[in-house]
């Protein structure tokens, strides 16, 4: 059993090293930074994520506003009623 576990552990280590070589292109610039910059980097990433979420919500609001304006124009100005109805069989 020990031989099998040792072989599996070595294979896992080799696999992990291969994964680190493939994904390692993103690590060297950040590993060269001093450790005191880590909180600022994390805060900057969170702020960027919040900004991206805000932009997405703003664009969703603009889309819904445009759909509401289009519905009101069709209904009130042109007299075309747009309604969803269930499918009839």
Beta strands, then each sheet from edge to edge (+ up, - down):
end
